[in-house]
Amino acid sequence: MSRDAVSAARPVLRGDRRSNAAVLPDKRQATHAGIGFTELSNGFAATDDPAGLQAICDRLGPGVINVFGQRWLTRLPLPFDAEDQQAGYWWEISMRQVEVSRTIVFDAPRHARGFFEALVADNLDLGRPHNVEIIFGRRVRRDTAGTFRTAIDRRDNGGVLVNVFYKHSRIKQYLKDGRAMRIETVINAPRDLGCQARLHNLDDLQAKARACNRRILDAERVGQGCVLASPAFERIAHPAVDAAGRRTPALRFGDPRVMALAGALCHTLLAATGFTNKSLRALTAGLLGSDYRPGQMTYDLRRLRLAGLIRRLPHSNRYTLTDDGIRIAVFHTKIYNRLLVPLTAADQPQAPPALRAALATISRHVDAYAAQARLTPQPANLTRM
């Protein structure tokens, strides 16, 4: 269930942010229309008619806001009188701040906090310029003015608030009442998203803000599923021949070159314009730490394309990851960085003492079983005759 809310326009129509003034009319209209729903503070947790409820929420548009504003303008003392208005001089409402939100309600609220905080830990780099570029759908160059960063804050209720900043605007994420994830794109300057501030541009601005909410979800959804259940995992682990007779070499987990490729592809997940042979080769060479020639990159691009992990953009030399490519790249990188590297270093002095002691106990018992099964060389027992 998503709900779009306009927070303010110019002149400032916004009231107290803590009040339910913006959403209560929608709830009253839903009740009047006979639509059943469950409240979620200033939103909706569930409803028996999502389409009908969304239609009520969508009524808040430029026309409704303009009528509201003009009604008050006729009552307030203004320097323009009726004669000025007839001559064409009057106030025009424009947008000062617009918030477009999406609320995702969890089926099991008890898991909401753990899921959300794990999601935050996996996406601390969302505010980097190359990520902001795709989330907001805007090009970020070296000379682009503004702030691009991620801020993790604590809310008054002890929850976590994630802010992704772009120029004057931001996207914030937080848990709502411990059972729903709220994503709000806060636009403080419509030009940040390529829109003008006049009120009749509200629909266009809302569409672009909704796209921001969708793209940040797409970015955070990467790597959350289990890749082992994907047919792609088995497909790339073995050589294959397609119907045209083209042989696809295997991309085996653990191979240094394959792992470097996976890590390099992770760097391109949110690239708005895809990647090229040259850009991916630079990333792969840096992760390999050794010479990586253009011919090798061309060969690996062919492997990735035939395996269905990347696709070439039409009429260009650029590539983008497929859904399977995203899952494989993230899975390989996470398993290597978060599981294999820590485990292989677990018996080193920097590992916790309890972990080193547990591993020593396991090794001792494995050695004992191996000796009992006569799988280890036994010392020679020679007796002089």
N, C-alpha and C positions, 0 to 999 in steps of 0.2 A: 504494500500500500504506500503510495507516495502522495504528498500533499505539497502544493506550491503556495507560498505565502509572500505577499509583497509587504515589506516592513515599513517603507517610507517613500515619500515623494517630495518634491519641492513645489509649493510650500510644505513644510514638514507636517505630515499627518500622523506621524507615529506617536503613540501614547506610551504608557509604562510597559517596558519589555516583559515585565513579570506578570502582567495581567493576561487574561484570556480573551481580551477584546477582539482580537483578530480572528479567532477560531470559533467563539461561541455562536455567532450567527450561522455558521455552517452546521454546527451541532443542532441548533434549533430548527434549521431548515430540514435536516435529516429526520429529526423527530416528527416534524409536521408532515413530511412525505412518507412516514411509516417505515423508514429504513432503520433496522436494528443495528447497533454498533456498541463496541466496548471502548470506553474512554482511555486515553493515554495522556494524562496531563493536558497539554494544549494540542493534542493530536488524536489519532484514532489507532487503537490496537487491533481491532478486527471489525468486520461488518458482514452482513449477509447479502449486501448488494454493492460490491466494489465499483461497478460501472456507474450506478446511480449516484453514489457518494462522490466519486471523482467528478461527475458532471456538475454537482453542486459546488464543489471547490473551484472548478474551472470558470464559474461565473464571475469571479473577481478578475476583471479585465480593465483595459483602458477606459471603456465607456462608463463602467460603474464608478471607477475612481474619479473620473472627470466630473460626473454628475455630483458626487459627494463634495468634491472640492469647490465647484462652482456654486453649490448651494450655500456653503459657508462664506465664500467670497462676496456674495450679495448681502450678507448680514454684517460683515466686518467693516469698520470704517476704513475707507481706502481713498487715496488721492484722486482716483479716476471716478467721475460721475457718469450718469447715464448718457450725457452728451458725448463724453469721451469714448464710451463703449460703442455708441452708434458710429463714431468716426473711425472705429477700428482699433482703438487703443484699449487693451485689456490684458489681464494676467493669463499666462499659459502655464499649466502644470508640467513640470519635468521631474525626472527621477533622480533622487539623491542617493538612496540606498535601496537595494532590492535583495531579498533573501529567497532562494529557491531550495526547498528541503525535500529530502527523501527519507522515510522512516522504514526500517526493516525490522520486523518483529520476530524474535526467536521463538521457536516451538517449545524449547526447554529453557526458561529464564535462568535456571540455576547454572547453566553453562555460559551465560552471556558475558559475564565479566572475564572469565578465563579466556574465552575465545577472542574477545575484543583486545585484551592486553597482549595476547600472543600475536594478533594481527598488527598491533602497533610495533612490537619488537621486530617484525619482519619487514616493516615498511618505513623505517626511520629516514630513508633517503628520498622520500617522495618530493621534498621541497627543492631538490637539486634542479638546476636550470633545464637539463635535458629531459627530466621527468615532468617538470611544470609545463614544458613545451607541448607535450602530448595531452596532459590532463586538461589544460585550459584551451587547447587547440590554437595556440598562438606561437609564432616564431620568436625565439629568444636568441638574440645576437649578443656579441661582446659589448656593444654599445647600448643595449637595451637598459633603460633606467628602471629602477624599482628594486624591490626586495624579493629574493627567492630563497626560501628556507622552510624547514619544518620545526615547529615548536611543540614540545610536549609539556602540558601544564596540568596542574591538579585543580579540579573544580572544588567548590565549597562543600559538596557532599562526599568528597574523597575520591571521586571518579577521575578518569583520565580524559583530557581534552587535547585532541590533535589539531593543530593549525598548520595548513599549507598556504604560504603567502605567495602572491603574484601581484606585483606592482601595488595598487591600492586595495586590491581585493584579496580574498582568502577563501579556503574551504575548511570548515571545521567539522570534526567528528567526535561524537561522545555517546555514552550509553544513556538512554532515556528511561528513567524509572527502573533501571537494572534489568530490563527485559527487551529493549529495542535499541538498535543502532541508528542514530540520527546523523545524516550527512547534510550539511547546509553550505551552499555556495553563497557567500556574502559579497555582493558587488557594490563597492563604494564609488566606482567610477565606471559608467557603462562603456566608455571608450576602451577600458581594459579588455573587453571582449569584442571590440570592433563595432559597437552600437552607439547611436546618438542618444542624448539624454531626454529628448522629448517623449512625452507619455505614449504617443502612438507607436513607439518602438518597443513597448513592453513585451509583446508576444514574441518578437524576435529575440529579445534579451532572455526571456524565460526559456526558450528552446535551447539557447546556447548554454545557459546555466544547468539545465537538465542534462545536457550532453556532458558537462564537467562532472556532475554527480555520477553519471554512468561510467565515464572513463576511469575515475578514481576507483570505482568498484572493480572494473576490469583489471586494473593494475594490482589491486590487493588480492584478487582471486587467483592470480598466478601462483602456482606451486601449492595451493591449498588442497587439491585433490590428490588421490593416490595414483601415481603413475604406474605402479606394478599391475594395476587392473587394466591398463591400456594395451591394446594389441601392438601399439607402436614400440613398446619396450622390447617385446620378443622379436619384432620385425627387424629392428636395427641391430640386434645382438648377433645376427647370423647373416652370412652372405645370401643374396637372393637374385633371381633372374626374373624380370618382368615379361609381359606378353610380347613385347617387341624384341626380346632377346638381350636386353641391356642388363649387364651384371652390376649389382649394387654391393660394394664392399661393406663389410660389417663395421659398426661403430661400437666397439666393446668397452664396457665400463671398466675403468682402471687404467686403460691405455693413456699414457701421459699426453699424447697429442689430442685424443678425444676429450680428455678432461679439460685441457686448455681451450679447446673449441667450445665446450659447454660453458665455461666461465666467461669467454669472450661474448658468446651469444646472450648471456644474462645481462651484459652491459648494454645490449641493444634492445632490450624488451620494450622500452617505452619510446624508442626513437621514432619521431613523427614521420621522417622521410626514409626510413629503412636504413640499410647499411650497404657498403660496397666491398669489393674485393680488397681494396687498399685499407679501408678503415678496420675491417675485421682482421686482416693480417697483422696490423699493428697491435691490436689487442691480444691476439693469440701469441704473437712472438714475445710480448711482454710477460705473459703468463708462463710460457714454456721456458723462458730464460735462455734460449739458444737460437741459433740461426733457423729462420723459417722463410723459405724462398717463395716467390710468387707462384711458381709451378705447383708447389705443395698446396698453396691456398686454393688455386683453381681446382685441383684434384679433390680437396676437401669440400669445396662448394658443390661439386658434382655429387659427391657422396651424400651430403645433406639434402640436396634437391631430390635425388632419386629415392631417398628414404622418406620423403614427404615431410621433412622437418622445416624446410624453407621453401619459399616460392619467389619467383622473379617477377618484379613489377613490369607491366607491359611497357614496351618502348623505352626501356631504361636499363642501366647496368646495376640497378639496386635490388636488394632482396629484403623480404620481411619473413618473420617467423610464422609458421602455422600454429594451430592450437597444440598439435602433438609436439612440435618443436619447442614451444614454451614449456610444456610439462617436462619433457626430457631434459632440457637445459637446466631448469631449476632443480629437478630431482637429482641429477648428477652432481651439481654444485653443492647442494645442501648436504647430501650424503657424505661427500668427500670432506667438506669443511667442518661440518657439525658432528659427524660421527667417526669417520675413519681417522682423521688427524688427531682428535682428542683421545681416541682409544689407543692408537699406536704410541702415543706419548704418555699413556697412563702409568707406566712403570718408571717414569723419570722422576727426579727429585721434586720438580715443581708440581707434580700431581698431589692431590690430597692424601695424607698418610693412610686413611681408612681404605681408599681405593687401591693404593699400592699393596696394602696388606691382603686385601681380598684377592687381587690378582696373583700374589705369591702363593696363597692357599690353593687357588685353582691350579696353578702350575705344578705344585707339589703333588696334588692328587692325580693329575693327568700323568705325571711322570711315574707315579706308583702303579697306575693301571697299565701303562705301557711296559714297565718292567715285569709285572706279573704275567702279562701276555707274551713275554719274551720277544718284544718288538724292539728292544734297545740292545745294543752290544753288551755282552757280559764280559767281565774281566777274566782273562785266562788264569786257570788254576793249575800250574805245572808242578809236578812232584818228581824230584830226582830219584831215579831208580838205582 
